[in-house]
Amino acid sequence: MNNFTPNPVGEGLLRIREVANYLRSSEKTVRRLIIDGKLRSVKVRGLRLVRASDLHALIETSSA
């Protein structure tokens, strides 16, 4: 359930909903993390995406 499948380019990109499910939080909380600068994201064709590596970095910093 918590395994990421990398895309063909090699970097897993996750939708807000997927990040929220992984963190067991709401989409609103994930958006707040992005707005507060605690979680990096990219916008591709109007879709907000989070790199798997950025999600792992957030988890590492919060568990340290």
Backbone as XML, in Angstrom:
<?xml version="1.0"?>
<chain id="A" units="angstrom">
  <residue number="1" name="MET">
    <atom name="N" x="0.819" y="-1.197" z="0.000"/>
    <atom name="CA" x="0.000" y="0.000" z="0.000"/>
    <atom name="C" x="0.859" y="1.255" z="0.000"/>
  </residue>
  <residue number="2" name="ASN">
    <atom name="N" x="1.987" y="1.237" z="0.696"/>
    <atom name="CA" x="2.827" y="2.412" z="0.779"/>
    <atom name="C" x="3.979" y="2.388" z="-0.202"/>
  </residue>
  <residue number="3" name="ASN">
    <atom name="N" x="3.968" y="1.457" z="-1.145"/>
    <atom name="CA" x="5.017" y="1.400" z="-2.153"/>
    <atom name="C" x="4.671" y="2.304" z="-3.313"/>
  </residue>
  <residue number="4" name="PHE">
    <atom name="N" x="5.661" y="3.012" z="-3.810"/>
    <atom name="CA" x="5.460" y="3.889" z="-4.952"/>
    <atom name="C" x="5.919" y="3.191" z="-6.208"/>
  </residue>
  <residue number="5" name="THR">
    <atom name="N" x="5.176" y="3.347" z="-7.267"/>
    <atom name="CA" x="5.576" y="2.821" z="-8.560"/>
    <atom name="C" x="6.163" y="3.974" z="-9.358"/>
  </residue>
  <residue number="6" name="PRO">
    <atom name="N" x="7.441" y="3.906" z="-9.693"/>
    <atom name="CA" x="8.043" y="5.015" z="-10.434"/>
    <atom name="C" x="7.476" y="5.119" z="-11.846"/>
  </residue>
  <residue number="7" name="ASN">
    <atom name="N" x="7.407" y="6.339" z="-12.335"/>
    <atom name="CA" x="6.961" y="6.532" z="-13.712"/>
    <atom name="C" x="8.131" y="6.240" z="-14.651"/>
  </residue>
  <residue number="8" name="PRO">
    <atom name="N" x="7.915" y="6.212" z="-15.950"/>
    <atom name="CA" x="8.996" y="5.871" z="-16.883"/>
    <atom name="C" x="10.225" y="6.762" z="-16.782"/>
  </residue>
  <residue number="9" name="VAL">
    <atom name="N" x="10.039" y="7.992" z="-16.315"/>
    <atom name="CA" x="11.170" y="8.908" z="-16.195"/>
    <atom name="C" x="12.004" y="8.565" z="-14.963"/>
  </residue>
  <residue number="10" name="GLY">
    <atom name="N" x="11.437" y="7.839" z="-14.008"/>
    <atom name="CA" x="12.180" y="7.424" z="-12.836"/>
    <atom name="C" x="11.759" y="8.094" z="-11.545"/>
  </residue>
  <residue number="11" name="GLU">
    <atom name="N" x="10.962" y="9.125" z="-11.610"/>
    <atom name="CA" x="10.519" y="9.846" z="-10.421"/>
    <atom name="C" x="9.022" y="9.653" z="-10.268"/>
  </residue>
  <residue number="12" name="GLY">
    <atom name="N" x="8.602" y="9.063" z="-9.166"/>
    <atom name="CA" x="7.177" y="8.869" z="-8.917"/>
    <atom name="C" x="6.492" y="10.193" z="-8.663"/>
  </residue>
  <residue number="13" name="LEU">
    <atom name="N" x="5.404" y="10.445" z="-9.349"/>
    <atom name="CA" x="4.597" y="11.645" z="-9.147"/>
    <atom name="C" x="3.254" y="11.225" z="-8.587"/>
  </residue>
  <residue number="14" name="LEU">
    <atom name="N" x="2.845" y="11.889" z="-7.512"/>
    <atom name="CA" x="1.634" y="11.516" z="-6.801"/>
    <atom name="C" x="0.638" y="12.662" z="-6.809"/>
  </residue>
  <residue number="15" name="ARG">
    <atom name="N" x="-0.624" y="12.318" z="-6.935"/>
    <atom name="CA" x="-1.679" y="13.319" z="-6.821"/>
    <atom name="C" x="-1.898" y="13.651" z="-5.348"/>
  </residue>
  <residue number="16" name="ILE">
    <atom name="N" x="-2.542" y="14.777" z="-5.118"/>
    <atom name="CA" x="-2.824" y="15.226" z="-3.752"/>
    <atom name="C" x="-3.559" y="14.134" z="-2.978"/>
  </residue>
  <residue number="17" name="ARG">
    <atom name="N" x="-4.518" y="13.507" z="-3.607"/>
    <atom name="CA" x="-5.307" y="12.456" z="-2.965"/>
    <atom name="C" x="-4.417" y="11.281" z="-2.539"/>
  </residue>
  <residue number="18" name="GLU">
    <atom name="N" x="-3.465" y="10.913" z="-3.389"/>
    <atom name="CA" x="-2.564" y="9.808" z="-3.072"/>
    <atom name="C" x="-1.654" y="10.150" z="-1.894"/>
  </residue>
  <residue number="19" name="VAL">
    <atom name="N" x="-1.177" y="11.385" z="-1.858"/>
    <atom name="CA" x="-0.339" y="11.834" z="-0.746"/>
    <atom name="C" x="-1.148" y="11.809" z="0.550"/>
  </residue>
  <residue number="20" name="ALA">
    <atom name="N" x="-2.378" y="12.302" z="0.489"/>
    <atom name="CA" x="-3.247" y="12.309" z="1.671"/>
    <atom name="C" x="-3.497" y="10.890" z="2.171"/>
  </residue>
  <residue number="21" name="ASN">
    <atom name="N" x="-3.750" y="9.962" z="1.261"/>
    <atom name="CA" x="-3.963" y="8.574" z="1.669"/>
    <atom name="C" x="-2.713" y="8.004" z="2.317"/>
  </residue>
  <residue number="22" name="TYR">
    <atom name="N" x="-1.557" y="8.279" z="1.741"/>
    <atom name="CA" x="-0.301" y="7.774" z="2.284"/>
    <atom name="C" x="-0.052" y="8.318" z="3.690"/>
  </residue>
  <residue number="23" name="LEU">
    <atom name="N" x="-0.326" y="9.611" z="3.877"/>
    <atom name="CA" x="-0.107" y="10.248" z="5.178"/>
    <atom name="C" x="-1.265" y="10.021" z="6.141"/>
  </residue>
  <residue number="24" name="ARG">
    <atom name="N" x="-2.333" y="9.417" z="5.630"/>
    <atom name="CA" x="-3.557" y="9.210" z="6.419"/>
    <atom name="C" x="-4.073" y="10.533" z="6.970"/>
  </residue>
  <residue number="25" name="SER">
    <atom name="N" x="-4.144" y="11.502" z="6.069"/>
    <atom name="CA" x="-4.644" y="12.831" z="6.413"/>
    <atom name="C" x="-5.599" y="13.276" z="5.316"/>
  </residue>
  <residue number="26" name="SER">
    <atom name="N" x="-6.085" y="14.485" z="5.428"/>
    <atom name="CA" x="-7.016" y="15.000" z="4.428"/>
    <atom name="C" x="-6.266" y="15.688" z="3.295"/>
  </residue>
  <residue number="27" name="GLU">
    <atom name="N" x="-6.956" y="15.856" z="2.179"/>
    <atom name="CA" x="-6.372" y="16.592" z="1.057"/>
    <atom name="C" x="-6.124" y="18.037" z="1.461"/>
  </residue>
  <residue number="28" name="LYS">
    <atom name="N" x="-6.988" y="18.573" z="2.306"/>
    <atom name="CA" x="-6.826" y="19.952" z="2.777"/>
    <atom name="C" x="-5.516" y="20.104" z="3.562"/>
  </residue>
  <residue number="29" name="THR">
    <atom name="N" x="-5.184" y="19.107" z="4.367"/>
    <atom name="CA" x="-3.934" y="19.137" z="5.123"/>
    <atom name="C" x="-2.739" y="19.109" z="4.186"/>
  </residue>
  <residue number="30" name="VAL">
    <atom name="N" x="-2.798" y="18.283" z="3.152"/>
    <atom name="CA" x="-1.704" y="18.204" z="2.177"/>
    <atom name="C" x="-1.544" y="19.545" z="1.469"/>
  </residue>
  <residue number="31" name="ARG">
    <atom name="N" x="-2.651" y="20.143" z="1.060"/>
    <atom name="CA" x="-2.577" y="21.457" z="0.404"/>
    <atom name="C" x="-1.985" y="22.509" z="1.340"/>
  </residue>
  <residue number="32" name="ARG">
    <atom name="N" x="-2.315" y="22.422" z="2.616"/>
    <atom name="CA" x="-1.768" y="23.358" z="3.597"/>
    <atom name="C" x="-0.255" y="23.161" z="3.725"/>
  </residue>
  <residue number="33" name="LEU">
    <atom name="N" x="0.207" y="21.919" z="3.723"/>
    <atom name="CA" x="1.649" y="21.652" z="3.767"/>
    <atom name="C" x="2.352" y="22.264" z="2.565"/>
  </residue>
  <residue number="34" name="ILE">
    <atom name="N" x="1.711" y="22.192" z="1.410"/>
    <atom name="CA" x="2.282" y="22.771" z="0.186"/>
    <atom name="C" x="2.322" y="24.291" z="0.291"/>
  </residue>
  <residue number="35" name="ILE">
    <atom name="N" x="1.218" y="24.894" z="0.707"/>
    <atom name="CA" x="1.146" y="26.353" z="0.826"/>
    <atom name="C" x="2.155" y="26.873" z="1.843"/>
  </residue>
  <residue number="36" name="ASP">
    <atom name="N" x="2.313" y="26.131" z="2.955"/>
    <atom name="CA" x="3.252" y="26.542" z="4.007"/>
    <atom name="C" x="4.711" y="26.303" z="3.639"/>
  </residue>
  <residue number="37" name="GLY">
    <atom name="N" x="4.950" y="25.663" z="2.486"/>
    <atom name="CA" x="6.312" y="25.422" z="2.034"/>
    <atom name="C" x="6.967" y="24.207" z="2.677"/>
  </residue>
  <residue number="38" name="LYS">
    <atom name="N" x="6.200" y="23.378" z="3.347"/>
    <atom name="CA" x="6.740" y="22.188" z="4.002"/>
    <atom name="C" x="6.804" y="20.989" z="3.063"/>
  </residue>
  <residue number="39" name="LEU">
    <atom name="N" x="6.041" y="21.038" z="1.985"/>
    <atom name="CA" x="6.014" y="19.958" z="0.998"/>
    <atom name="C" x="6.087" y="20.582" z="-0.388"/>
  </residue>
  <residue number="40" name="ARG">
    <atom name="N" x="7.106" y="20.212" z="-1.141"/>
    <atom name="CA" x="7.264" y="20.744" z="-2.495"/>
    <atom name="C" x="6.304" y="20.049" z="-3.442"/>
  </residue>
  <residue number="41" name="SER">
    <atom name="N" x="5.898" y="20.766" z="-4.469"/>
    <atom name="CA" x="5.016" y="20.187" z="-5.482"/>
    <atom name="C" x="5.315" y="20.835" z="-6.825"/>
  </residue>
  <residue number="42" name="VAL">
    <atom name="N" x="4.791" y="20.220" z="-7.869"/>
    <atom name="CA" x="4.912" y="20.760" z="-9.220"/>
    <atom name="C" x="3.521" y="20.803" z="-9.827"/>
  </residue>
  <residue number="43" name="LYS">
    <atom name="N" x="3.365" y="21.673" z="-10.788"/>
    <atom name="CA" x="2.085" y="21.770" z="-11.482"/>
    <atom name="C" x="2.302" y="21.343" z="-12.929"/>
  </residue>
  <residue number="44" name="VAL">
    <atom name="N" x="1.571" y="20.319" z="-13.354"/>
    <atom name="CA" x="1.677" y="19.795" z="-14.708"/>
    <atom name="C" x="0.290" y="19.832" z="-15.335"/>
  </residue>
  <residue number="45" name="ARG">
    <atom name="N" x="0.158" y="20.646" z="-16.376"/>
    <atom name="CA" x="-1.115" y="20.801" z="-17.072"/>
    <atom name="C" x="-2.269" y="21.078" z="-16.115"/>
  </residue>
  <residue number="46" name="GLY">
    <atom name="N" x="-2.016" y="21.933" z="-15.145"/>
    <atom name="CA" x="-3.044" y="22.335" z="-14.197"/>
    <atom name="C" x="-3.257" y="21.368" z="-13.051"/>
  </residue>
  <residue number="47" name="LEU">
    <atom name="N" x="-2.499" y="20.290" z="-13.020"/>
    <atom name="CA" x="-2.647" y="19.278" z="-11.974"/>
    <atom name="C" x="-1.490" y="19.395" z="-10.993"/>
  </residue>
  <residue number="48" name="ARG">
    <atom name="N" x="-1.803" y="19.556" z="-9.713"/>
    <atom name="CA" x="-0.780" y="19.677" z="-8.676"/>
    <atom name="C" x="-0.290" y="18.277" z="-8.312"/>
  </residue>
  <residue number="49" name="LEU">
    <atom name="N" x="1.023" y="18.059" z="-8.449"/>
    <atom name="CA" x="1.618" y="16.750" z="-8.184"/>
    <atom name="C" x="2.773" y="16.889" z="-7.201"/>
  </residue>
  <residue number="50" name="VAL">
    <atom name="N" x="3.014" y="15.821" z="-6.445"/>
    <atom name="CA" x="4.101" y="15.798" z="-5.472"/>
    <atom name="C" x="5.052" y="14.674" z="-5.867"/>
  </residue>
  <residue number="51" name="ARG">
    <atom name="N" x="6.325" y="14.982" z="-5.921"/>
    <atom name="CA" x="7.326" y="13.955" z="-6.211"/>
    <atom name="C" x="7.432" y="13.027" z="-5.001"/>
  </residue>
  <residue number="52" name="ALA">
    <atom name="N" x="7.582" y="11.749" z="-5.270"/>
    <atom name="CA" x="7.710" y="10.771" z="-4.186"/>
    <atom name="C" x="8.898" y="11.117" z="-3.298"/>
  </residue>
  <residue number="53" name="SER">
    <atom name="N" x="9.980" y="11.581" z="-3.900"/>
    <atom name="CA" x="11.176" y="11.930" z="-3.117"/>
    <atom name="C" x="10.896" y="13.099" z="-2.170"/>
  </residue>
  <residue number="54" name="ASP">
    <atom name="N" x="10.062" y="14.048" z="-2.596"/>
    <atom name="CA" x="9.710" y="15.171" z="-1.721"/>
    <atom name="C" x="8.824" y="14.704" z="-0.568"/>
  </residue>
  <residue number="55" name="LEU">
    <atom name="N" x="7.950" y="13.757" z="-0.830"/>
    <atom name="CA" x="7.116" y="13.199" z="0.232"/>
    <atom name="C" x="7.993" y="12.461" z="1.240"/>
  </residue>
  <residue number="56" name="HIS">
    <atom name="N" x="8.931" y="11.669" z="0.751"/>
    <atom name="CA" x="9.838" y="10.953" z="1.654"/>
    <atom name="C" x="10.683" y="11.931" z="2.467"/>
  </residue>
  <residue number="57" name="ALA">
    <atom name="N" x="11.103" y="13.029" z="1.864"/>
    <atom name="CA" x="11.879" y="14.044" z="2.581"/>
    <atom name="C" x="11.049" y="14.658" z="3.709"/>
  </residue>
  <residue number="58" name="LEU">
    <atom name="N" x="9.781" y="14.933" z="3.448"/>
    <atom name="CA" x="8.889" y="15.478" z="4.474"/>
    <atom name="C" x="8.775" y="14.491" z="5.641"/>
  </residue>
  <residue number="59" name="ILE">
    <atom name="N" x="8.603" y="13.224" z="5.315"/>
    <atom name="CA" x="8.458" y="12.212" z="6.359"/>
    <atom name="C" x="9.738" y="12.096" z="7.175"/>
  </residue>
  <residue number="60" name="GLU">
    <atom name="N" x="10.878" y="12.134" z="6.508"/>
    <atom name="CA" x="12.162" y="12.038" z="7.202"/>
    <atom name="C" x="12.362" y="13.217" z="8.155"/>
  </residue>
  <residue number="61" name="THR">
    <atom name="N" x="12.046" y="14.422" z="7.706"/>
    <atom name="CA" x="12.259" y="15.599" z="8.561"/>
    <atom name="C" x="11.276" y="15.620" z="9.730"/>
  </residue>
  <residue number="62" name="SER">
    <atom name="N" x="10.071" y="15.120" z="9.523"/>
    <atom name="CA" x="9.094" y="15.150" z="10.622"/>
    <atom name="C" x="9.326" y="14.039" z="11.633"/>
  </residue>
  <residue number="63" name="SER">
    <atom name="N" x="10.012" y="12.976" z="11.234"/>
    <atom name="CA" x="10.253" y="11.874" z="12.167"/>
    <atom name="C" x="11.602" y="12.028" z="12.888"/>
  </residue>
  <residue number="64" name="ALA">
    <atom name="N" x="12.385" y="13.007" z="12.475"/>
    <atom name="CA" x="13.711" y="13.207" z="13.099"/>
    <atom name="C" x="13.613" y="14.045" z="14.345"/>
  </residue>
</chain>
